[in-house]
Amino acid sequence: MKNIVLGIIYLSFIIMIDTQAQTNLNYDFPYNDENVYCFDLNDNTLIYSNGKNITFYDLIGKTVIKNIALTIGSKVLTIKNDVNCDLIFIGTEAGILYAIEKSTGLIRFQYDYSSSSVTVIEINSNATILFVGLSNGMVYRYNIQNLNDHSEFYQHDATITSLKISSENHILAISSADGTVSLHNDISLEYINTLKVDKGWVRDIAFNNEKGIFVCVGDDGKLHQWNIKNIDNIHKLNTSKESGNWLLNVDVYKDGNAYCFGGVNGSLTIKHRFGILYKKFKGPVIESRFWDNGNKTMKILICVLGRGITYVPAKEMKFKSL
């Protein structure tokens, strides 16, 4: 009886996560391009760069919308596109920030940090401020209308690993290798609080506005969950051990009932109230994101170190109950 029940749960879980797995296996992603280290996702458009081109890919039509030629001679560690901004931003391992016009492909602005890598970029909720995180722990803020207007914003004690915005709460969260996450108002830039997570690296953070939660993962292999509905009373909800290895990234599904995270050991995990889906890849999963294409099914896009971007059908993942 137990096996029958688990079988029904598994079948329901797979159908809910991806009812279109059979038809979605033909995406022409650069899965064999070892020079792709990150991507951004805006609605149904995937944006990525291999250091030679910036590619805009239509996930619905399964076609390349646009390629912008750009030879920068360094790994692209972070890329950020906002539909409300006419620029796309790129940060490199060599420490150069680029602002590129989407319409012309011309470089409108660049800044060389030289002594530090540009590890992460984020745009605030009204597309007026650009935040740039560096490997030396510094975060800078830029006026998007005048990129020459920029200044130091906040200093952590170690590498900035993630910058994420909660548009509902106007919270900017900054995670660092110093084991903390600092919270700020993304409009007024007012400091809110610092959350002490772990002694090791906090690798990534994510918000779910519908449930008012904030999550983070890192080298402790744990998923930390916080309640952020009231910024004056931010408190931890739960901490759960998810892996014996480093967790490098995390995302929360739109209804707040599922999480996906990738590991340094090549693992991809989807955790839901029904159970866990799991798959191993030949390389660390350095990025994982739910793709919301407007229907009720979950879809996962990942970037694997040394391989590139791929779509993961749920039917290829192993299931186990909680």
QUICOR-V635439 format. One record per backbone hydrogen bond with DSSP energy under -0.5 kcal/mol. CO is the residue of the C=O (numbers start at 1). NH is the residue of the N-H. If there is no record, write none. Layout:
# QUICOR-V635439
co=CO nh=NH
co=CO nh=NH
This chain:
# QUICOR-V635439
co=1 nh=5
co=2 nh=6
co=3 nh=7
co=4 nh=8
co=5 nh=9
co=6 nh=10
co=7 nh=11
co=8 nh=12
co=9 nh=13
co=10 nh=14
co=11 nh=15
co=12 nh=16
co=13 nh=17
co=14 nh=18
co=16 nh=298
co=18 nh=21
co=20 nh=23
co=20 nh=24
co=24 nh=27
co=27 nh=29
co=29 nh=31
co=30 nh=33
co=32 nh=34
co=33 nh=36
co=35 nh=37
co=40 nh=47
co=41 nh=43
co=42 nh=45
co=44 nh=46
co=44 nh=59
co=44 nh=60
co=45 nh=42
co=46 nh=57
co=47 nh=40
co=48 nh=55
co=49 nh=37
co=51 nh=72
co=51 nh=73
co=52 nh=70
co=53 nh=50
co=53 nh=51
co=53 nh=55
co=54 nh=68
co=55 nh=48
co=55 nh=57
co=56 nh=65
co=56 nh=66
co=57 nh=46
co=57 nh=59
co=58 nh=62
co=58 nh=63
co=63 nh=58
co=63 nh=65
co=66 nh=56
co=67 nh=69
co=68 nh=54
co=70 nh=72
co=75 nh=77
co=75 nh=93
co=78 nh=91
co=80 nh=89
co=82 nh=85
co=86 nh=102
co=87 nh=82
co=88 nh=100
co=89 nh=80
co=90 nh=98
co=91 nh=77
co=91 nh=78
co=92 nh=95
co=92 nh=118
co=95 nh=113
co=96 nh=92
co=97 nh=111
co=98 nh=90
co=99 nh=108
co=99 nh=109
co=100 nh=88
co=101 nh=105
co=106 nh=101
co=106 nh=108
co=109 nh=99
co=111 nh=97
co=111 nh=113
co=113 nh=115
co=117 nh=119
co=117 nh=135
co=120 nh=133
co=122 nh=131
co=124 nh=127
co=128 nh=144
co=129 nh=124
co=130 nh=142
co=131 nh=122
co=132 nh=140
co=133 nh=119
co=133 nh=120
co=134 nh=137
co=134 nh=160
co=137 nh=156
co=138 nh=134
co=139 nh=153
co=139 nh=154
co=140 nh=132
co=141 nh=151
co=142 nh=130
co=142 nh=144
co=143 nh=146
co=146 nh=143
co=146 nh=149
co=148 nh=150
co=149 nh=143
co=151 nh=141
co=154 nh=139
co=159 nh=161
co=159 nh=177
co=162 nh=175
co=164 nh=173
co=165 nh=167
co=166 nh=170
co=166 nh=171
co=170 nh=186
co=171 nh=166
co=171 nh=173
co=172 nh=184
co=173 nh=164
co=173 nh=175
co=174 nh=182
co=175 nh=161
co=175 nh=162
co=176 nh=179
co=176 nh=202
co=179 nh=197
co=179 nh=198
co=180 nh=176
co=181 nh=195
co=182 nh=174
co=183 nh=192
co=183 nh=193
co=184 nh=172
co=184 nh=186
co=185 nh=189
co=190 nh=185
co=193 nh=183
co=194 nh=196
co=195 nh=181
co=195 nh=197
co=201 nh=203
co=201 nh=219
co=204 nh=217
co=206 nh=215
co=208 nh=212
co=208 nh=213
co=212 nh=228
co=212 nh=229
co=213 nh=208
co=214 nh=226
co=215 nh=206
co=216 nh=224
co=217 nh=203
co=217 nh=204
co=218 nh=221
co=218 nh=247
co=221 nh=242
co=221 nh=243
co=222 nh=218
co=222 nh=224
co=223 nh=240
co=224 nh=216
co=225 nh=237
co=225 nh=238
co=226 nh=214
co=226 nh=228
co=227 nh=235
co=229 nh=231
co=230 nh=233
co=231 nh=234
co=235 nh=227
co=238 nh=225
co=240 nh=223
co=240 nh=242
co=246 nh=248
co=246 nh=264
co=249 nh=262
co=251 nh=260
co=253 nh=256
co=257 nh=273
co=258 nh=253
co=259 nh=271
co=260 nh=251
co=261 nh=269
co=262 nh=248
co=262 nh=249
co=263 nh=266
co=263 nh=285
co=266 nh=281
co=267 nh=263
co=268 nh=279
co=269 nh=261
co=269 nh=271
co=270 nh=272
co=270 nh=277
co=271 nh=259
co=272 nh=275
co=275 nh=272
co=276 nh=320
co=277 nh=270
co=278 nh=318
co=279 nh=268
co=281 nh=283
co=284 nh=286
co=284 nh=305
co=287 nh=303
co=289 nh=301
co=290 nh=292
co=291 nh=293
co=299 nh=291
co=300 nh=312
co=301 nh=289
co=302 nh=310
co=303 nh=286
co=303 nh=287
co=304 nh=307
co=304 nh=308
co=307 nh=33
co=308 nh=304
co=310 nh=302
co=311 nh=313
co=312 nh=300
co=313 nh=316
co=314 nh=317
co=318 nh=278
co=320 nh=276
